[in-house]
Amino acid sequence: MFESLGDRLQTVMHKIKGYGKITEDNISEMMREIRLALLEADVNYKVVKEFTNTVKEKALGEEVQKSIKPGELFVKIVKDELTELLGGESKSLNINGNPAILMLVGLQGSGKTTTIGKLANFLRKKHAKKPLLVACDVYRPAAIDQLKQIGKQLGIEVYEEGKKDPVEISKNAITYAKENRYDYVLIDTAGRLHIDEELMDELKNISKVISPQETLLVIDSMMGQDAINVIEGFHNALTLTGVILTKLDGDTRGGVALSVRHLTNVPIKFIGVSEKLDGLEPFDPERMAGRILGMGDIISLVEKATEAIDEKDAMDAAKKMQSGKFDLDDFLKQMKQIRKLGPLENLLKLLPGAKKMNLDQVEIDPKQMAHIEAIILSMTPKERKNPEIIKASRKTRIAAGCGLSVQEVNKLLSQFDQMKKMMKQMMNGNMKLPF
């Protein structure tokens, strides 16, 4: 996401950092490049004009002129204004209700039904509470079946009454949720190919009956600037509390995200980052601005690790590394936990300076990790505990057992040995652990 915009802005930021002095001429030159980058990313022209004027005014201010490192201060101004453009600060969901009711609305094809499953999954993982999905899209063929399939994949119940009146279904679903002690009710409403009076009347009636804490518009970021008209149309009728932008991972421009809050005053609350049912992230303007400018997003990286990696296992592994007792069983366990974080390429992109180090170009073949797992699982428990006993005949047997070559077994053992030595040096050097 934001790939082309990020590339352009990072080039400008790198150039301005090299200037020992900021002048009106070089600021004008930089602003011209930033303006073009934003317009090419499909950011609304009014937003671009206001953004560049504000940045230019601040960059020519007294504070920058007197700064020892004016280039770095300019980068900070751009980041701060970009953060403001994206919404300033993250807006969390209002989930204070018994149950909390969230209604998702949107046009057909925006990814609403998949998104409601992702949101239910997110709420369950984040708050360890019980969500209920409600099928109120009674018009689109197979919409109810799609929601039931998603519910089955996630192990989340779907409330449905077939093709009955959506207003009655939503009302009955709330009663059912209260009786069965559900914490969240997520209503999947019908969409149309365009905004029309019939759609809005139905959504207004559902909203009136259930009084949702959140009314979230799911919108396809690939729509471009048409998305602004759609948001305003829904907002005028329903008073939206937030937007969920889908398919942002497939949009290298991302102009909609940079225009939404400024033009509609509706906050972006979540973004879709993959097609998987865990591919939904809370939207944080400051972190996103940092990603666009190549400053990385360490906080998101840490949060992902905290969610996926068992803290006790990680501490045990660290102690074993320090004492030199880390074996192939431990290595396999750690590798499985790392795989839960998702594709490693995506994690590397969150590191500061990833582009400069070409980490954004790294491709890690998931087959390679599967091969490592197969080799280790072909070993006996004794071999995994003591890899040094694995000589020629054992290597031949392990290779035959996993269907790979002896060379690949040798390669793994060599890499593991090097990793152990490096880890022990790190642990016994400046990275002593507090235990």
C-alpha positions as CSV (number, residue, x, y, z in Angstrom):
1,M,0.0,0.0,0.0
2,F,1.1,3.6,-0.7
3,E,4.1,2.1,-2.6
4,S,4.4,4.7,-5.4
5,L,3.6,7.6,-3.1
6,G,6.0,6.4,-0.5
7,D,8.8,6.0,-3.1
8,R,8.3,9.5,-4.3
9,L,8.1,11.2,-0.9
10,Q,11.0,9.3,0.5
11,T,13.2,10.5,-2.4
12,V,12.1,14.1,-1.7
13,M,12.8,13.7,2.1
14,H,16.3,12.2,1.3
15,K,17.1,15.2,-0.9
16,I,16.0,17.9,1.5
17,K,18.0,16.2,4.4
18,G,21.1,16.9,2.3
19,Y,20.5,20.7,2.3
20,G,22.6,22.7,4.8
21,K,20.3,25.6,4.4
22,I,16.6,25.9,3.6
23,T,15.6,28.6,1.1
24,E,12.4,29.6,-0.5
25,D,13.7,28.3,-3.8
26,N,14.6,24.8,-2.6
27,I,11.4,24.6,-0.5
28,S,9.4,25.5,-3.6
29,E,11.2,22.8,-5.6
30,M,10.4,20.2,-2.9
31,M,6.8,21.2,-2.6
32,R,6.4,20.9,-6.4
33,E,7.6,17.3,-6.2
34,I,5.4,16.5,-3.2
35,R,2.4,18.1,-5.0
36,L,3.0,15.9,-8.0
37,A,3.5,12.8,-5.9
38,L,0.2,13.4,-4.1
39,L,-1.8,14.1,-7.2
40,E,-0.4,11.0,-8.9
41,A,-1.5,9.0,-5.8
42,D,-5.0,10.2,-6.5
43,V,-5.3,12.5,-3.5
44,N,-8.0,15.1,-4.0
45,Y,-6.6,18.3,-5.5
46,K,-8.1,20.6,-2.7
47,V,-6.4,18.4,-0.1
48,V,-3.1,18.6,-2.0
49,K,-3.3,22.4,-2.3
50,E,-4.0,22.9,1.4
51,F,-1.4,20.3,2.5
52,T,1.4,21.8,0.4
53,N,0.6,25.4,1.4
54,T,0.6,24.5,5.1
55,V,3.9,22.6,4.9
56,K,5.6,25.4,2.9
57,E,4.4,28.0,5.4
58,K,5.8,26.1,8.3
59,A,9.0,25.1,6.5
60,L,9.8,28.8,5.8
61,G,9.1,29.7,9.5
62,E,11.7,31.1,11.8
63,E,12.2,27.8,13.7
64,V,13.3,26.0,10.6
65,Q,15.6,28.9,9.4
66,K,17.5,28.9,12.8
67,S,17.7,25.1,13.1
68,I,21.1,23.4,13.1
69,K,19.5,20.6,10.9
70,P,16.8,22.3,8.9
71,G,16.4,19.3,6.5
72,E,15.4,17.0,9.4
73,L,13.0,19.6,10.8
74,F,11.4,19.8,7.4
75,V,10.9,16.0,7.4
76,K,9.2,16.3,10.8
77,I,6.9,19.0,9.5
78,V,5.9,16.8,6.5
79,K,5.3,13.8,8.8
80,D,3.2,15.8,11.3
81,E,1.1,17.3,8.5
82,L,0.7,13.9,6.9
83,T,-0.4,12.5,10.2
84,E,-3.0,15.3,10.5
85,L,-4.2,14.7,7.0
86,L,-4.8,11.0,7.8
87,G,-6.9,11.9,10.9
88,G,-4.5,13.1,13.5
89,E,-5.0,10.4,16.1
90,S,-6.4,6.9,15.9
91,K,-10.1,6.5,16.7
92,S,-11.0,3.3,18.6
93,L,-14.3,1.5,18.3
94,N,-17.1,2.3,20.7
95,I,-17.9,-1.1,22.1
96,N,-19.7,0.0,25.3
97,G,-23.0,-1.8,25.1
98,N,-24.6,-4.9,26.4
99,P,-24.2,-6.2,23.8
100,A,-22.3,-3.6,21.7
101,I,-24.0,-3.3,18.3
102,L,-21.9,-2.6,15.1
103,M,-23.7,-2.1,11.8
104,L,-21.7,-2.4,8.6
105,V,-23.0,-0.7,5.5
106,G,-21.6,-0.3,2.0
107,L,-22.0,-0.8,-1.8
108,Q,-22.0,-4.2,-3.4
109,G,-18.5,-5.4,-4.2
110,S,-16.8,-3.4,-1.4
111,G,-15.9,-6.6,0.5
112,K,-18.4,-5.9,3.3
113,T,-19.4,-9.5,4.1
114,T,-15.7,-10.7,4.3
115,T,-14.9,-7.6,6.4
116,I,-17.6,-8.2,8.9
117,G,-16.0,-11.7,9.5
118,K,-12.5,-10.1,9.9
119,L,-13.9,-7.5,12.3
120,A,-15.6,-10.2,14.4
121,N,-12.3,-12.2,14.5
122,F,-10.4,-9.1,15.5
123,L,-12.8,-8.2,18.4
124,R,-12.7,-11.8,19.6
125,K,-8.9,-11.9,19.6
126,K,-8.3,-8.4,20.9
127,H,-10.9,-8.5,23.8
128,A,-11.4,-12.2,24.3
129,K,-15.2,-11.8,24.0
130,K,-18.0,-13.4,22.1
131,P,-19.3,-11.9,18.8
132,L,-22.5,-12.8,16.9
133,L,-22.7,-12.3,13.1
134,V,-26.2,-11.3,11.8
135,A,-27.2,-12.0,8.2
136,C,-29.4,-9.0,7.0
137,D,-28.4,-9.0,3.4
138,V,-31.4,-10.8,2.1
139,Y,-31.2,-9.6,-1.5
140,R,-27.7,-10.5,-2.9
141,P,-27.7,-14.2,-4.0
142,A,-25.7,-16.4,-1.7
143,A,-24.9,-13.5,0.7
144,I,-26.3,-15.4,3.7
145,D,-24.4,-18.6,2.6
146,Q,-21.2,-16.6,2.3
147,L,-21.6,-15.2,5.8
148,K,-22.3,-18.7,7.2
149,Q,-19.2,-20.0,5.5
150,I,-17.1,-17.3,7.1
151,G,-18.7,-17.9,10.5
152,K,-17.9,-21.7,10.1
153,Q,-14.3,-20.9,9.2
154,L,-13.9,-18.7,12.3
155,G,-16.1,-20.7,14.7
156,I,-18.4,-17.7,15.2
157,E,-22.2,-18.2,15.2
158,V,-24.3,-16.6,12.5
159,Y,-27.9,-15.6,13.2
160,E,-30.1,-15.7,10.2
161,E,-33.8,-16.0,9.3
162,G,-33.5,-16.5,5.6
163,K,-35.1,-13.9,3.3
164,K,-37.4,-12.2,5.9
165,D,-37.6,-8.5,6.6
166,P,-34.1,-7.2,7.5
167,V,-35.5,-4.8,10.2
168,E,-37.2,-7.7,12.0
169,I,-34.2,-10.0,11.6
170,S,-31.9,-7.3,13.2
171,K,-34.4,-6.7,16.0
172,N,-34.8,-10.5,16.8
173,A,-31.0,-10.9,16.6
174,I,-30.4,-8.4,19.4
175,T,-33.0,-10.2,21.6
176,Y,-31.2,-13.5,20.8
177,A,-27.8,-12.0,21.6
178,K,-29.0,-10.7,25.0
179,E,-30.6,-14.0,25.9
180,N,-27.4,-15.9,25.0
181,R,-24.9,-13.4,26.5
182,Y,-23.1,-12.3,23.3
183,D,-20.8,-9.3,23.8
184,Y,-20.9,-8.0,20.3
185,V,-23.5,-8.1,17.5
186,L,-22.3,-7.4,14.0
187,I,-25.0,-6.7,11.4
188,D,-24.2,-7.4,7.8
189,T,-26.6,-5.2,5.8
190,A,-27.5,-5.2,2.1
191,G,-25.6,-3.2,-0.5
192,R,-26.5,-1.9,-3.9
193,L,-24.5,-1.1,-7.0
194,H,-25.1,2.6,-6.3
195,I,-26.6,4.7,-3.5
196,D,-30.4,4.8,-3.8
197,E,-33.4,5.8,-1.7
198,E,-34.6,2.3,-1.1
199,L,-31.3,1.2,0.3
200,M,-31.0,4.2,2.5
201,D,-34.5,3.9,3.9
202,E,-33.9,0.3,4.8
203,L,-30.6,1.1,6.5
204,K,-32.3,4.0,8.4
205,N,-35.0,1.7,9.6
206,I,-32.5,-0.9,10.8
207,S,-30.5,1.8,12.6
208,K,-33.6,3.2,14.2
209,V,-34.6,-0.2,15.7
210,I,-31.2,-1.4,16.9
211,S,-29.5,2.0,17.8
212,P,-25.9,0.8,16.9
213,Q,-22.9,2.1,18.8
214,E,-21.0,2.0,15.5
215,T,-22.2,2.5,12.0
216,L,-19.2,1.6,9.8
217,L,-19.0,2.1,6.0
218,V,-17.0,-0.5,4.2
219,I,-15.5,1.0,1.0
220,D,-13.1,-0.3,-1.7
221,S,-10.0,1.9,-1.7
222,M,-9.6,1.1,-5.4
223,M,-12.7,3.3,-6.2
224,G,-10.5,6.4,-6.2
225,Q,-12.1,9.8,-5.6
226,D,-15.6,8.4,-6.2
227,A,-15.2,7.0,-2.7
228,I,-15.6,10.6,-1.3
229,N,-19.1,11.0,-2.8
230,V,-20.1,7.5,-1.5
231,I,-19.0,8.3,2.0
232,E,-20.8,11.7,2.0
233,G,-24.0,10.0,0.6
234,F,-24.0,7.4,3.4
235,H,-22.9,9.9,6.1
236,N,-25.7,12.4,5.3
237,A,-28.3,9.6,5.6
238,L,-26.9,7.6,8.6
239,T,-24.3,9.6,10.4
240,L,-21.4,7.3,10.0
241,T,-19.0,6.7,13.0
242,G,-16.2,5.4,10.9
243,V,-14.9,4.0,7.6
244,I,-13.2,0.6,6.9
245,L,-11.0,0.8,3.8
246,T,-10.7,-2.6,2.0
247,K,-8.1,-3.7,-0.6
248,L,-5.6,-1.1,0.6
249,D,-2.9,-3.8,0.1
250,G,-3.7,-3.9,-3.6
251,D,-3.7,-0.1,-4.1
252,T,-0.2,1.3,-4.5
253,R,-1.5,4.8,-4.6
254,G,-3.7,5.1,-1.5
255,G,-5.1,8.6,-2.4
256,V,-8.5,7.8,-0.8
257,A,-7.0,7.3,2.6
258,L,-5.3,10.7,2.4
259,S,-8.5,12.5,1.4
260,V,-11.3,10.8,3.4
261,R,-10.9,12.4,6.8
262,H,-10.1,15.9,5.5
263,L,-13.1,16.0,3.1
264,T,-15.7,14.1,5.1
265,N,-14.7,14.4,8.7
266,V,-15.4,10.6,9.1
267,P,-12.4,8.8,10.6
268,I,-10.8,5.7,9.1
269,K,-11.0,3.0,11.8
270,F,-9.7,-0.1,10.0
271,I,-7.9,-1.0,6.8
272,G,-7.9,-4.3,5.0
273,V,-4.4,-5.5,4.4
274,S,-4.9,-9.0,3.0
275,E,-7.7,-11.4,1.9
276,K,-7.2,-13.6,4.9
277,L,-9.7,-13.5,7.8
278,D,-7.0,-11.9,10.0
279,G,-6.2,-9.3,7.4
280,L,-7.6,-6.3,9.2
281,E,-5.6,-3.6,11.0
282,P,-6.8,-0.7,13.2
283,F,-5.9,2.5,11.4
284,D,-3.3,4.7,13.1
285,P,-2.5,8.0,11.3
286,E,0.9,8.6,12.9
287,R,2.1,5.0,12.2
288,M,0.8,5.1,8.7
289,A,2.6,8.5,8.0
290,G,5.8,6.9,9.3
291,R,5.3,3.9,6.9
292,I,4.7,6.2,3.9
293,L,7.9,8.2,4.7
294,G,10.0,5.0,5.2
295,M,10.4,5.5,8.9
296,G,9.0,2.1,9.6
297,D,6.4,1.0,12.1
298,I,8.1,-0.8,15.0
299,I,5.0,-0.5,17.3
300,S,2.9,-2.6,14.8
301,L,5.7,-5.1,14.5
302,V,5.9,-5.5,18.3
303,E,2.1,-5.8,18.6
304,K,2.1,-8.5,15.9
305,A,4.8,-10.4,17.8
306,T,3.0,-10.0,21.2
307,E,-0.2,-11.5,19.7
308,A,1.5,-14.4,18.0
309,I,4.4,-15.4,20.2
310,D,4.0,-17.0,23.6
311,E,6.0,-14.9,26.1
312,K,7.0,-17.9,28.3
313,D,8.3,-19.9,25.3
314,A,10.2,-16.8,24.1
315,M,11.9,-16.3,27.5
316,D,12.7,-20.0,27.8
317,A,14.3,-19.9,24.4
318,A,16.3,-16.8,25.3
319,K,17.6,-18.5,28.4
320,K,18.6,-21.6,26.4
321,M,20.4,-19.4,23.8
322,Q,22.3,-17.7,26.6
323,S,23.4,-21.0,28.1
324,G,24.1,-22.6,24.7
325,K,21.5,-25.3,25.3
326,F,19.2,-24.2,22.4
327,D,18.4,-27.3,20.3
328,L,16.6,-28.1,17.1
329,D,13.3,-28.7,19.0
330,D,13.5,-25.2,20.3
331,F,14.4,-23.9,16.9
332,L,11.3,-25.6,15.3
333,K,9.0,-24.2,18.0
334,Q,10.3,-20.7,17.5
335,M,10.0,-21.0,13.7
336,K,6.3,-22.1,14.0
337,Q,5.6,-19.1,16.2
338,I,7.3,-16.7,13.7
339,R,5.2,-18.1,10.9
340,K,2.1,-17.0,12.8
341,L,3.1,-13.4,12.3
342,G,2.4,-13.8,8.6
343,P,4.6,-13.4,5.5
344,L,8.1,-12.4,6.7
345,E,8.5,-10.0,3.7
346,N,5.6,-7.9,5.2
347,L,7.3,-7.8,8.6
348,L,10.6,-6.6,7.1
349,K,8.8,-3.7,5.5
350,L,7.9,-2.4,8.9
351,L,11.5,-1.9,9.9
352,P,12.9,1.7,9.7
353,G,15.0,2.2,6.6
354,A,13.7,-1.1,5.0
355,K,13.8,0.5,1.6
356,K,17.4,1.7,1.9
357,M,18.5,-1.7,2.9
358,N,16.5,-3.3,0.1
359,L,14.5,-5.2,2.6
360,D,11.3,-4.3,0.7
361,Q,12.6,-6.4,-2.2
362,V,13.3,-9.5,-0.1
363,E,11.2,-12.6,-1.1
364,I,11.1,-15.5,1.3
365,D,9.9,-18.8,-0.2
366,P,7.5,-20.4,2.2
367,K,8.6,-23.8,0.8
368,Q,12.0,-23.2,2.3
369,M,10.5,-23.0,5.8
370,A,8.5,-26.1,5.1
371,H,11.7,-27.9,4.0
372,I,13.4,-27.0,7.3
373,E,10.4,-28.3,9.3
374,A,10.4,-31.5,7.3
375,I,14.1,-32.1,7.9
376,I,13.9,-31.5,11.7
377,L,10.8,-33.7,12.0
378,S,12.6,-36.6,10.2
379,M,15.2,-36.6,13.0
380,T,14.9,-38.7,16.1
381,P,14.3,-36.8,19.5
382,K,17.9,-37.6,20.4
383,E,19.2,-36.1,17.2
384,R,17.2,-32.9,17.7
385,K,18.6,-32.6,21.2
386,N,22.2,-33.3,20.1
387,P,22.7,-32.3,16.4
388,E,26.4,-32.9,16.7
389,I,25.8,-36.7,16.6
390,I,24.3,-36.5,13.1
391,K,27.0,-38.0,10.9
392,A,26.9,-39.4,7.3
393,S,24.6,-42.4,7.8
394,R,22.1,-40.4,9.9
395,K,22.1,-37.6,7.3
396,T,21.3,-40.1,4.6
397,R,18.4,-41.5,6.6
398,I,17.0,-38.0,7.5
399,A,17.2,-37.0,3.8
400,A,15.4,-40.1,2.7
401,G,12.8,-39.6,5.4
402,C,11.9,-36.0,4.3
403,G,12.4,-36.5,0.6
404,L,15.2,-33.9,0.4
405,S,18.9,-34.1,-0.4
406,V,21.8,-34.7,2.0
407,Q,23.1,-31.3,0.9
408,E,20.0,-29.6,2.3
409,V,20.4,-31.5,5.6
410,N,24.0,-30.3,5.7
411,K,23.0,-26.7,4.9
412,L,20.4,-26.7,7.8
413,L,22.9,-28.1,10.3
414,S,25.6,-25.7,9.3
415,Q,23.2,-22.7,9.5
416,F,21.8,-23.8,12.9
417,D,25.4,-24.1,14.2
418,Q,26.3,-20.7,13.0
419,M,23.1,-19.2,14.5
420,K,23.8,-20.8,17.9
421,K,27.3,-19.4,18.0
422,M,26.1,-15.9,17.0
423,M,23.2,-16.0,19.5
424,K,25.5,-17.1,22.4
425,Q,27.9,-14.2,21.6
426,M,25.1,-11.7,21.5
427,M,23.6,-13.0,24.7
428,N,26.9,-13.0,26.6
429,G,27.9,-9.6,25.2
430,N,25.9,-6.4,25.3
431,M,22.6,-8.1,25.2
432,K,22.5,-9.8,28.7
433,L,18.9,-10.6,29.7
434,P,17.5,-9.4,33.0
435,F,17.2,-12.8,34.7
